[in-house]
Amino acid sequence: MRWALVKVSLAVTVMVVVAFAVPLGLVVKEMARDRAFSNAERRAAGLAPVLAITTDRRQLERAVATTDDGAEGRLAVHLPAAGEPDGRGEEIGSSRVSDEDLATTRALGRATIAEVPGGSALLQPTAVSSGRVAIVELFVPEGEVSNGVATAWLVLAAVGLALIVGSVAVADRLGLRMVQPAQRLARAAHELGEGKLGARVREEGPPELKSAAVAFNSMADQVVQLLANERELAADLSHRLRTPLTVLRLNAASLGSGPAADQTRAAVEQLEREVDTIIRTAREAKPQTQAAGPVIGCDAAEVVRERMGFWSALAEDEDRKVRVAGLERPVRIPVARPELVAALDALLGNVFRHTPEGTAFSVDLHNGDDAVIILVSDAGPGIPDPAAALARGAGSGRDGSTGLGLDIVRRMAEATGGDVRIGHSVLGGTEVRIWIGLDGRRTTGTAGRRARRTATRRQKN
């Protein structure tokens, strides 16, 4: 495209230069010729007063000799022949024209130009005292006729060449301005096709290419979002299978001994391993760039009541004491219901999975001014390394853990400007504190401390 624009600009500029420079050069040449002969007519007219007074040869010779043209041998006077109006007559000075040129001038009665060797001759008819016509001949050399023409043509050629070079340079810059964004767009498309999901294009250049860059970036964002949603869906769905698997494992543990019970427990363990493999694969393939979509909030108190209704039945079977607080009134949070359900199931599933039977746990919900806090605490052995447990993509340090459960909780909290912290609970085990921001800001100030104290008092009670 770049060279095509240069070629088109070159062709158009050359045609324009030729169309204007050639006629202008001819006009300059004609103007130089007219100027030369106008000056010649003016000098030839200088003898008219002398011819009007006298036709004496000696006087005319002196008059011719006193002029510059006469001194240089370029001026001549043709007097009319006696009794022969068309005859050559007497000549004064150096003549270069033929009889036919003289006869033509007398017949026309006006100045004529005759071509002679070395230039041209101006023949100017002039009336003399006898009433007849004498002809003044003035030789104009070729150099005087073309004086300044070569310089003017050189100037025109230089201007035309400058215009051509300038137009080519401008066309090249314009072509480069269009080609570079197109090349960047092509490279980004190749990179995106090769799996480099971070490939983007600078939105600059001509309006059309800028619109194409905006559309490409939007398409790339959509591709990243679709892939992220697909992988997150696979990971989250797989992780949610852990909840019924936990129930199956606990029920299988109470089957006692025997081939059927052993086969059931082995099948549950195999299923857990397969689910863990799916979780790890989806988690490792998760792209780094994810776009946030619109979120529809939910009632956290209602979701906690619903999930505790499910887990309380299993807790009763394992003789676990359950304590719930803060569910007296609705608590709206900017989190989608499925996300909060997945987060609660992940935390409560970990309690059942990694603590012995009979271990108590509690869920506390507190609604602050600018944050909602959810505390999930247990009386188990605790987590040896909370920092490793919160590391994105790392396991919690226990056997069979994928680390995705806490990552689901963490992503949910961070999407609202909050965070997740792991500490020691008043029950003696692990406390997972989820901060859910209500205004998109991380809440760790006075409201956060007040919420923490209130939640602690509820747990002690």
N, C-alpha and C positions, 0 to 999 in steps of 0.2 A: 504494500500500500504506500509505503514511504517513497520508494523510487517511482512508483506510478504518478504520485502527485508531483514529484520533481520533474518528470518528463513532460507531464501536461503543462506545468507552469513554464518550462523551458520553451515548449512549442508555441504556446500562446504569446509569450513575451517576444520571441523572435518574430512572429508574424506582426505583432503590433509595432515593433521597432522598424521592421522593413517597410510596413505600410506608411509610417510617418517619416522615417529618416530618408528614404529614397526620394519622395516628392520634395521634402524640405531641402535636400541636397541639390536637386535640379533648380529649385527656386533660388537658392543661394547663387548658383552658377549664373542664372539668368539675371539676377540683380547685379552681380559683378559686371556682366557684359553691358547692361543698361547704364551702369554708373560710368564705365569706361567711355562709352560712346556719347553719353551726355556731356562729359568733360571735353571730349573731342569737339562736339558741336559748339560748346561755349568758346573753345580756343579758336576754332575756325571762324566763328562769327566776329572775332576781333579784327579781321581784315575787311569786313563789310564797309565800315566808314571810309577806308582808304579807296576801295574800289568805286564807291559812290562819288568820290571826288575826282579821281584821275585813273587813267589806264596806262600812264606812261611807264615803260618797262623799267627804267632806272629807278624811278621812285618806288615802284612795286618791289623791285629787288631789295632796295634798302629796307622797305617795310617788312619783307619776309625775313631778311637777315637779322632784324632786331628781335624777332620772336625766338623763344627757346626751341620750338619745333623746327623753325627754319634753320637755326644754327645746327641742329642735329640731323638735318636733311630729311625731315618727315613732313614738310609743308611744301605744297606746290599750288600755283594758280594757273588755271586754263582760261585764257582770254578768248572771246568769241572770234571766229575767222571772219574777215571782211567779205561780205557778199555770200557767205556760206553759213547759214544759221546752225547747221548740224556738223560743221567741220570741226577739226581738232583745234585749230587756231594756234596762237602763240602760247608757249609754256614758260612759266617762271618757277624755278625750283626743280626738285627731283620728283618725277612722276613715276607711278608704278601701275597705273590702271590702263585699260585698253580703250580704244575708240568706242567700242560698243558700250562700255560702262558709262562713258561720258555722254553718248547719245541717249542712253536710257535715262540718265539723270535730267538732261535738258528736256526730254519728252515728258517726264513725270512732273517736273517743276518743283521737286522737293528733295530733301536729302536722302541719299541712298548709301548702302554699304556694299562694297565690292570686296570679294576675297582675293587677296594677293599673296605672293610668297612671303612667309614670315609673319603674317597677321592679316589685318583688314584695313581697308582704306575708306574713310568717310568722304563722300562727295557732297559738298554743300553748295547749291546754286545761289548766286548773289547777283542782283541787278547792278549794272554799271551805268555810268553817266550817259552813254549813248542809247540807253533803253534796252540794250541787249543783256544777255545773261552770261556771266562768267562763273566758273566752277572752282571752288576752293577744295583742294584735295589734302586731307590730313591722314597720315599713316598711323595706325594704332597697332603696336606690336602684340603678339599673342600673349606675352607675359602680362601686359597691362590689362588685357581682357579678362584673364583668369586670376588676377591679383586677389589674394585672400581666400580663394575657393578651396585650395588644398587644406589650409588651416581650419576653415569652417567644416570641411568634411572630416578632418581628424577629430575635431571636437564632437561632431555628431556621432562618429564611430565610438569615441570614448564614452559618451553619454549612453549610447545604445548598449555597449558592452557592460557598463555599470548597472544599467537597468536589468539586463539579463542575469548578471551575477547576483544582484540583489534579490531578484524574484526567485532564483533557484535557492538562495540561502533562506529566504522567508518560507518558501514551500517546504524545504527540508525541515525547518524548525516546526512548522505546523504539522507536517507528517510525523515527525518524532513525537509531538505532543499527542497525536492520536494513536500512534503505534505502541508507545510504551504502556499506556493503560491497557490496551488490548493484549499485549504480551504478558503483563502481570496477571490479567484475568485468565489467560490460557494456562500460565504456570500454576496459578492457584487451583484451577479446575483439575489439572493433572495431579497435583498434590492431594486434593480431596479424593480423587479417584484412587490414589495409592493408599488411602487410609489415614492420611494426615488430617485429622478432624479440626486442627487448629488453623488450617489455611484460611486466610482472609485477604481481601483486596482493599487497598486504599481507595476511598471514594473520591476520586479526583479525575480531571480531564474534561473532555467535551461533555455536554449534558447527556448525550445518548450513552456514552461509555460510563459516565458516572451513574446513570440509572441502572445500567447492566451490573456495575459493581455493587450497588445497593441490593439489587435482586439476588446476586450471587451470595453476598454475605447473609442475607435473610434465608436463602435456601440452605446454606451451610449450617446456620444456627438451627434451622428446623431439622436437618439431618442429625445433628448432634443431640437435639432434644429427643427425637424419635428413638435414636439408639440408646440414649440414657434411660428413657422411659421403658424401653423393652428390657434392658438389662436389670433395671431396678425392679421391674415387675417380676422378672424371673427370680431375682434374689429374694424379694419380699414374699412372694408366694411360697417359695421353697422354705423360707424361714417360718412362715406361718404354719407350715405343716409340722413344725416342731411341737406346737401346742398339742394337737391330738396324738402325736407320737409320744410325747411325755406321758400322757394318760395311758396309752397302750403299754408303755414300758413299765409304768407303776402297777398297772393291772396284771401284766405278765409276771411281775415279780411275786405277786400273791397267789399264783397258780400252784405253787408247791413244786414238787419234783415229779419226774416222769418224762418219757420221751416226748409226749405232746407239748408239755410245758416248756421243755428245753428247746424244741423246734420253734415254738411261738416266740420265746425270748430271742433266739438266734435270728429269726425273721425280722423282729422289731429292730434289733441291733444293725442288721444288714440294711434295712430301710433307712435307719438314721444315718448310716455311713453314706448311702447314696444321696440323701438329701443334703448332707454336709458337703459332698463333692459338688453338687449343683450350686450350692451357696458360694463355695470358694471360687468356682469357675466364673460365675456371674460377677462376683465381687472383684476379682482380679481384672476382668475385662471392662470394668466400668470406666468410661471416659472421664478425663479430668475436668472438662468444661461442661457444665450443665446450666441450662437456662431455667429460671424460676417462672412458673406459670401462675395464673390466678388461683387463689386459695379460698375455699368456702369454709368458714369456721364451724365449730360444733360446740355442744354443751359438754364440758369436761366432766361435770358431776354425773350426768346421765351415762356417759361412756364408762366411767369408773364403776358405777353401780352395776351396769350390765356385765362388765368383765369380772367383777368380784362375785357376781352371782354364779358365773361359770366356774371360777377357780375355788370358790368356797365349798362347793360340793366335793371337789377333789381334796381340799384341805381337811374336810371333815373325815374323809376316808383315811387320811394319814395322821389324824389326831393332831392337826396343827391349829394353833390359836390365831385367829385373824382379827385385826382391828382396823377399822375404817373411820376416817374423820373428815369433816369439811364438805359433806355432800348434802347439806340441808337446803341449799338454794342453788339455782342454776349458775354456772360459771362459763361464760363464753370465752373461747380462745380462738385465735386465727390459725387453726390447724384443721385440716380435713379429718373427718371422722375415721376413715380407714387408716390414716397415718397414726392417729392416737391409739387406735385399737392395736395396731401392729407393735407400737412401742410398749404399751402396757403388757401385751402378751409376751413380748420378748423378755421384759424384766421379771414378770411373775413366773414365766417358764424357767428362767435361770434359778429362781428361788427353789422351785420344786426339783430342778435337775441337780443342783450343786449343794443342797443342804440336806441333812438327814431327815427322816420322817420324825414328826413331832416338833420340828423347829417352827417357832412362831414368826409371823411377819405382819406388817401393817402397811397401809396405803393412806397417806394424808394429802388432802387437797386444800390449798390455801389461796384465796383470791386477794391479791394486793392491789395497790393503786395503779401500778403500771406493769405488773407481772403476775403470773400465776405459777405457783410452785407445787410440784408433785413430788412427794417423798415416798420411796419404796424402801422399806427397811426390813431386815431379818435378824434373827438371833443365831445365825450360823457361824461358821468359822471365819468369815470375812475373806477379802481378796488380798493376797500377799502383795501384789504390785498394781495399785490403782492406775498409775501412769501408763503402764503397758496395756492395761485393759481398755483405756480410752484412746490409745493410739489407733489411728484410722487404719483398718484392715488387719490389725493384729489380734490375736486371740487373747482371752482373758487370763490365760495361764493355767486353765484347768483342762483336763483331758476331754477331748471331743468338742471343744469350743471352736467356733469359726470366727468369733469376734464381730460378726455382723449384727448381732442383737443390740449391743451397745452402740454400734455405728448407726443403726436405724434410729435409735433414740436421740443420738447426738445430732444427726442431720435434721430431724424434726425440730429440735430446740433451736439450732442455729439458723434455721429458715425464718424464725421469728425474732432474731436478734438475741436469743438466749444462749444457754450452754448447759452442759451436764457435768456434774462433779460427783466423785465417789469418795466416801469417807466412812467413819465408824458411827454406827447408829447407837442410840440409847438402849437398844435391845441387846447390844453386845456384838452384833455382826456387821454386815455391810449396809450402808445407806447410799442409795442413788438419788441424788437431788436433781430434778429437772426444772430449769428456769425457762419459762415460756413468756417471751416479751409480748406485751399488748400494743406497743407503739413502734416496734421495729428497732428499739434500742436495747442494748444489753443492760440489765437492771442489777446493779450491785451496790447501790447506795443505801440511803436510809430506809426506803421501802423494802429493799431486799433483806436488810438486817432485821427489820421488824417482822417480815414474813418468816424468816428463819427462826426467830425466837418463839413466834406463835406456834409454828409446826413442832418445835421441840417440846413445848409445854403440853401440846396435845398428845405427843407420843408418851411422855412420862405419866400422863393421866390414864 
